[in-house]
Amino acid sequence: MEKNSSVKIIAVYLRIAIATAYLWEVADRLGFLGVHGRPHVGWGDWAHFVAYAHDVMQFLPSAIIPALAVIATIGEALFGLLLLFGLFTRFAAIGSGILSFCFALAMAISFGIDSPLGYSVFTLSAASLLLATLPEYGFSIDALINIDRKIKKVGSSDDLSVATDNPLSAGDRNFIYAMLK
């Protein structure tokens, strides 16, 4: 397997793993996974999540915690969806890295360092930031947008390989040739 293909597959795996972690937690706090107290349900509703947010952010003024819970939930949902579909992947990965680092710090301050380490929150942050450093994201909307940009940059040349400023790799050209035939 070509090194570039391995990186693309790993990027897809990272995107899906991070996205599903976020979307699962959002679904839980909105009650989509069942009611509080059922097996495999952490919060089960918004009220239980906000109570947990108060525990995690006990060092902050109590009045701002509900707003921070809303902001965190919107961030998790947004970053989760963007990563799942591979749209604005680098932006979503950086946002995810920052958001999860903030979670890890709050957990460490409130519960001790073992909490964010035990729940791998620092790992989530690091994985997100690693994803942001990758040069491209295969099997994503971003990749489709980039292929379209590459085709427009080459222009209307019948032979895409003869363009002097050809940004397309041989694999891209072969893919486009196959699609055009």
ZIPEBEL-V395364 format. One line per field, one symbol per residue. phi: phi as a letter, one per 40 degrees, with the letter a starting at -180 (. if undefined). psi: psi as a letter, one per 40 degrees, with the letter a starting at -180 (. if undefined). Layout:
phi=???
psi=???
//
This chain:
phi=.cdcccccccccccdcccccccccccccccgcchcdgcdgbcbgacccccccccccbccbddcccdcccccccccccccccccccgbfdcdcccccccccccdcccccccbhcccccccfccccccccccdccccabcfacdccccccccccccgcdcbcccccbcccccccccccdcccc
psi=hiddddddddddddddddddddddddddeeeeeiiheiiehddeidddddddddddfeeihddeddddddddddddddddddddefhfddddddddddddddddddddddeiddddddefddddddddddddeidihifiddddddddddddddafhdhdeehdfhehiddddddddddd.
//
